[in-house]
């Protein structure tokens, strides 16, 4: 054990010493980069900009090149900070944040107000302190910059071959914080058997957030055979999606409005029945009051974010009586219908969950 501690201490010291040498080399690289952008060599070699030449030939990212040049150009204005790097008081990363801050505030920049903060905080925390400093120097410019970021908000939506929705986008800091604030509570682990990774929980949280805790107003078209899950039935049709399974249809039909539309063989509408809500009014209020939250063991998603689930589905003759109803959050409702889990309600009202049956290998063929 002592040998491991001694080796760890040796490695730690070596890491610190190596990083000091790296920081000193980065100071020199920054000086060289700032001088290089003033030459015409990059143009002679056919590069679009000196930044592109450095990025390609030094194998760096655009942001890294920008930081190096910014530090190099500001070194004469940051003598105390440069000395602090040389004396191991701060790292090169602190100096890069300092240079970016100087670029942002211009002539109002005061190194002496930021250097003590750089000595006290990590580069990440120091970045936040510098943002506060920038706001204190010029609140109007800071607000204008945030407004410009908001104007570049975008989300690209595309549909994959398997019908999955692909999302890619960027949100400004304020908008991003609003989304994170809404998603974080919904992305917490929910009860037993929740082995989802955080990105999976974020994805489920976004779907839950989009529905606002209520069944989404989505029109699904299906035959009675599909709703009953009969063999040979076609899938159900839904706008903005490929055909969905009968299991997904049954989940949506647990707590929704159903309208009967009869078509002739020529697909002509011959009858439209009245819309009928499966769980509504006093029945839903009573269910919310009794259960209070999702009844899956260990899950506390509030009633307002849950679906009413029929233990025996109404399409199979189940009723809307309280004994046949239970609150389930969207994830656990999906696990029951599409995931193959089963719910057993005991006489005392306790809910027991049964995992899907697992079959190992193929059944034995006749001898």
N, C-alpha and C positions, 0 to 999 in steps of 0.2 A: 504493500500500500504506500509506504514512504517513497519507494522508487518511482511509483506513478506520479506522486505529488511533485517530487523533484524534477521529473521529466516534464511535467506540465508547466512548472515554473520556468524551466529552461526554454521551452517552446514559446511561452508567453513573452519572455524577454526578447527572444529572437524576432517574434512578430512585431513588437513595438519598435525595435531597432530598424528592422527592414522597412517598416512604414515611414519612419523618419527619413530614411534614405530615399524612399519613393517620393515623399513630399518635396524634398530638396530637388530631386530630378524634375518634378512637375513644375516647380518654380522656374527652373532653367528652360524647360520646354515652353512654358507660357511666354517667357521673354523672347525666345526664338520665333514663336508663332506670331507674336505681335509685330516683330520686325519683318517676318516673311510676307505678311499681307501688304506691306508697303512696297514690295518689289513687283516686277513684271514677269518673274519666272513662270508663275502659274499660267499666265496668258500665253507665254511662248510655248508652253507644253500643251496648250489646247484645253485647259480646264475652264469651266464657266466662271468660277470665282476662286479666290485663294482658299476660301473655306472648303470648297469641294476638293481642291488639290490635297489639302491636309487630311481631310476625312478619308479619301481613297488611299493615299500613300502611307498614312500612319495608322490605318485600320481603326478609325474612331467613328463614333456617332456624331451627328450634327450638333447635338446639345453639348457634347464633350468638347468639340472644337470651339464652339462659341464661348464656353467657360474659359478655355485656355487663352484664347485671344483677349477676352475681356480682362482676365487677370493680368496678362502681359501689358496691356495698354494702361491699366490702372496702377501698376506697381509703384510708379513715382508718386502717386497720390496716397498710397497706403504704406508708407515706410514703417510705421509701428507694427502694422499687421504682418508685413513681410518678415520683420525681425522676430515677431512672435512665432511664426512658422519655423524659422531657423533655430529658435531656442526651444522648440518642442512644446510651446505653450498652447498652440492651436494647430490644427491640421490644414492641409491645402484645401479641403472641402469647405472649411470655414472661410478661407480667403475667397473662394469662388462665390460663395453667398454674399460676401462683402462687396465684391466687384459688381455683381448683378444689382445689388442695392444702389451702389454708386451710379450705375448706368440709369437706373430708374428715377432717382431724385435729382440728378444733375448737380448744379452748383451748391445746393442746400446740404449736400452730404457732409457728415461730420464723423470721421473715423473714431474719434475719441469717445463717442457715445456708444459705439457698437463693440469696440474691442473688449471691454470688460464682459459683455454678454457672450462673446465668442469664447472667452476663456472659461466661462461658467457652464455653458450648455453644449450639448452634442450638436453636430451640424444640422440635424433635422429640427431640433428645438430652436436653434439659432435662426433658422429660416423663418419660423413663425414670429420670433421676436423682431426680425427685420421687416416683416410685413406690417406689424404694429408701428414700427418706426416710420415706414413709408407713409402710412396713413396720417401719422402725427405731423409729418412734414408737409404733405399736400393731400388733404382728404379728397379734394375735387378730382385730382388726377387719378387717385386710387379708385374712386367710384366710377370714373369714366372707363378705366381699364376693365373693371368687373362688368360693366355694361357691354363693352365690346366682346367679352368672353361669352356673355349670355346670348348675344346675337349670332354666335357660332354654334349654338346648341343644335344637335341633329341626331336623329336615330334612323338608320337604314333598316328596312324590313324586306326580307326576301324569303321565299319558300323553297325548301329543299325537295329533292325528288321523292323523299319519303313523307312529305307533307309537313315536316317540322318547320317552325318559324325561326329564321336566323336573324339575330339582332346584332347590330354594331353601331356604336354611336359615341358621342362626347357631350357631357353636360358641364356647364360652368360651375364653379365652386358652390355657389349658393343653391342652384338647382340640384346639384349633385348631393349636397347635404340634406336637402328636403327629401330626396328619393331614399337616401340611406336611412334617414330617420324613420321613414314609413316602412322600410323593408326589415330593418334590424329586429323589431319585436316579432315579426312574422317568421323570421328566419331562425329563431331559436329552436333547439331540439324539442320535439313534441312527444313526450311519453316514451313508453317501452318500444323497443325494436326500431328506434330511429338511428340508423347507422349512415344516414346521408352525409356527404361532405358539405362544407359550407357553400360552394358554388351551386350544388343541387338544392340546398335549402333556399338560397337566394332566388333560384329559378321558380321554385314552388311558391315562394313568397310573392313574387311579381304577379303570378297568375291569380293568387288570392287577393292581392291588392287591386288588380284590375277589375275584379268582380265586386269590389266594395263590400265584401262580406255577405253578398246576396247572390242568389242564383242569377247568372248572366242572362240577359235578354237575347237569347240565341234561338233562331228557328232551326229546328231539326226535322227532317222529313224521313219517315220510315214506315215500313209495313208492320202490321200486327205480328207477323211471323218473326220479324227482326226484333221487335220489342220483347217477344216471348223467348228469344234466343233459340229458335227452332233450327235444326240442321238444314242446310241448303238455302237459308234466307240470305238475301243480299245485305250489305252494310247500310247504315243510315247515312243520309246526306246532310251536310252542314255547310253554311256559307264560310268562305275563307279556309276551308279544310278539305283534305281528301276524305273519302268515306270512313266513318268511324264504326267501331265494333258494337255488337249488341250489348256487351258488358258496359261499355261507356254510355250507351243509350239508356240502359236500365238505371245507371247511377244518376244521370241527369233527370230521368223521369221520376225518381224518388220524390223530389220536392220541386215541382214545376207546374206550369199550366199546360194542359193537354187539350188540343182541339182536334176533333174528328173531322177528316175531310175524305169523302168517298169519291172515287174516280171510276168512270166507266172504262171498258177495255180500250177505248180510244183516248184515254187520259183526259177525258172531259169531266169537270167537277159536276157531280150530280147531287151532293148533299154536304152541308157544312154544319157540324154540331156546335153547341155552345162551349166556350172555353171553360174547363173545369180545373180548379186548383186542388192539388193533391192534399197539401197540408196548409191550412189557412185559418185566419181568424182566431177564435177561442182555442182551437186545437193546437195551433202553433204557440200561442201565449202560454197555454198550460204546459206544453212540452218544454219551453224555455224555462219556466218557473221550476219545473220538477228537476230537470237535468242541470241547468245552470251553465254547463260548459260541455265540451266534447267528452263523451263517456269512455273513450278509449283509455285503458289504464295508464295513468301518469300524464295524460294530456289535459291542459287547462285552457285551451282555446275557447274564448267566451261564446255564449250562445248566439250572439249576433253575427258571428263569423262561421256558424255551423249550418249544415244541411240537416233536414229531418230525414232519417233513414228508416225504411220499412224493413223490419226483420224478416217478415214474409212479404215479398213485393206485391203491390196491389195488382199487378198484371197476373199474379198467381192466386189471387183471391184474398190477399192480405187486406186488412182494414186500416182505418185511420184511428183506431182505438189506441189509447195511451200505452197499453201493454205491448202493442206491435210497433211502437215508435221509439227511436232513440236519436239523440243528437250526435253527429259525427262531424269533425272538421273536414275540410276538403281533402287533405292528404289521406286521412284514415278512411274516409268514405270511398276514395279511389282504391285503397288497399283491399277493401272488402269486395268491391265489384270487379275491378280489373285485376287485382292482385291475388285473388283466390283465398283471402283470409275469411274466416267465418266468425260470426258473433253468436254466443250462447247467452241468453238472458235467464238467470236463475230465478227461483221463486221469490227470493229476497230482493230482487232488482239488480243484483250484481251482474256485471258484464264480464264474460270470459272470452278471450280471443284464442282462436285456433289457427295455427300457421298452415299454409298450403301443404298438401300432401306431397312428399318428395319420393319419386320413384327412381331407384338405382338400377340402371341397366335395363335391358329389354326383357319382357316376360319370356319364360322358357317355352320353346316350341314343343309340339307333341313329339313323343319318342317315335 
